[in-house]
């Protein structure tokens, strides 16, 4: 396996780390900034207690999503975007169609297949959802399916 491709274990580890809302918010915060942030600044920005923040940062660091270094009394945290990019590449490969369809296109295609998620007329009282025909997209989003 190439260095640029993630193993299934790495993908699962990163997805598990990002599955918590607080950890995802931490990653979002770090992604929106250039450079490092102290633990105190992250905790203040997200209103997370120091003990809970320490727990979440340790999980993110273990998954290698963030890098951490000591500077005097402070611990500085920085996003490691390459780790997330490798996991996204692995996920796109997993659900892509022969490399022709990326993650966003797959999600759109899957939403268009399910009539319940496709915008369209709502059933009248007494009608079942399946008795109302939803309009088909005519933008070619599912052409060739």
C-alpha positions in Angstrom: 0.0 0.0 0.0 1.3 3.4 -0.9 2.3 6.0 1.8 -0.5 8.3 0.6 -3.2 5.7 1.1 -4.6 5.1 4.6 -5.0 1.7 6.0 -8.5 0.7 7.2 -7.2 0.8 10.8 -6.1 4.4 10.4 -9.4 5.4 8.8 -11.4 3.9 11.6 -9.1 5.5 14.2 -9.6 9.0 12.7 -13.3 8.6 12.1 -13.7 7.4 15.7 -11.8 10.4 17.0 -14.0 12.8 14.9 -17.2 11.1 15.9 -17.5 13.2 19.1 -19.1 16.6 18.6 -16.6 18.4 20.9 -13.6 16.8 19.1 -15.1 17.8 15.8 -15.5 21.4 17.1 -11.9 21.4 18.2 -10.7 20.3 14.7 -13.0 22.9 13.1 -11.5 25.6 15.4 -7.9 24.6 14.6 -8.7 24.3 10.9 -10.0 27.9 10.8 -6.7 29.3 12.3 -3.2 29.5 11.1 -0.6 28.3 13.6 -0.9 26.8 17.0 -3.4 27.4 19.9 -3.0 26.9 23.6 -5.2 24.5 25.5 -6.6 27.5 27.4 -7.5 29.4 24.2 -9.3 26.3 22.8 -11.2 25.7 26.0 -12.3 29.4 26.2 -13.3 29.5 22.6 -15.5 26.3 22.8 -16.5 26.6 26.5 -15.0 23.2 27.4 -13.7 22.5 30.9 -9.9 21.9 31.2 -10.3 18.2 32.2 -12.7 17.4 29.4 -10.6 19.4 26.9 -7.5 17.4 28.0 -9.3 14.2 27.3 -10.5 15.2 23.9 -7.1 16.6 22.9 -5.4 13.3 23.9 -7.7 11.3 21.7 -7.1 13.7 18.7 -3.4 13.5 19.3 -3.5 9.7 19.5 -5.3 9.7 16.1 -2.5 12.0 14.9 -5.2 14.6 13.8 -3.4 17.2 15.9 0.2 17.8 16.8 1.1 19.0 20.3 4.2 20.5 21.7 5.2 22.0 25.0 6.4 25.6 25.2 7.3 26.5 28.8 4.1 26.0 30.8 1.8 25.9 27.7 0.9 23.0 25.4 0.4 24.2 21.9 -1.9 22.4 19.5 -2.0 22.4 15.7 -4.0 20.6 13.1 -2.3 18.0 11.0 -4.3 18.4 7.8 -2.4 15.7 5.9 -3.8 13.0 8.2 -7.4 14.0 7.4 -6.7 14.3 3.7 -5.4 10.8 3.6 -8.5 9.5 5.3 -10.7 11.4 2.8 -8.8 9.9 -0.1 -9.4 6.4 1.3 -13.1 7.1 1.8 -13.5 8.5 -1.7 -11.8 5.5 -3.1 -14.1 3.3 -1.1 -17.4 4.8 -2.3 -16.2 6.3 -5.6 -17.1 4.7 -8.9 -14.0 3.7 -10.7 -12.4 7.0 -9.8 -15.1 9.0 -11.7 -17.2 10.0 -8.8 -16.1 11.6 -5.7 -17.6 11.7 -2.2 -19.8 14.8 -2.8 -21.1 13.3 -6.1 -21.9 10.0 -4.5 -23.8 11.7 -1.6 -25.8 13.7 -4.1 -26.5 10.6 -6.3 -27.6 8.6 -3.3 -29.9 11.3 -2.1 -31.5 11.5 -5.5 -32.2 7.8 -5.6 -34.2 7.9 -2.4 -37.5 9.6 -3.1 -38.0 10.5 0.5 -35.0 12.9 0.4 -35.7 14.3 -3.0 -37.5 17.6 -2.9 -40.9 17.4 -4.3 -44.6 17.3 -3.6 -45.7 16.3 -0.1 -48.5 13.7 0.2 -52.0 15.1 0.9 -53.7 13.9 4.1 -54.8 10.3 3.4 -52.1 9.7 0.8 -49.1 7.5 1.4 -45.7 8.9 0.6 -45.2 6.4 -2.1 -48.4 7.5 -4.0 -47.0 10.9 -4.7 -44.5 10.9 -7.6 -41.5 13.1 -6.9 -40.0 14.9 -9.9 -36.8 13.4 -11.4 -33.8 15.7 -11.6 -33.1 16.7 -15.1 -29.6 17.9 -14.6 -28.0 14.6 -15.4 -26.9 14.0 -11.8 -28.0 10.3 -12.1 -27.6 9.8 -15.8 -26.1 6.5 -16.6 -27.4 4.9 -13.4 
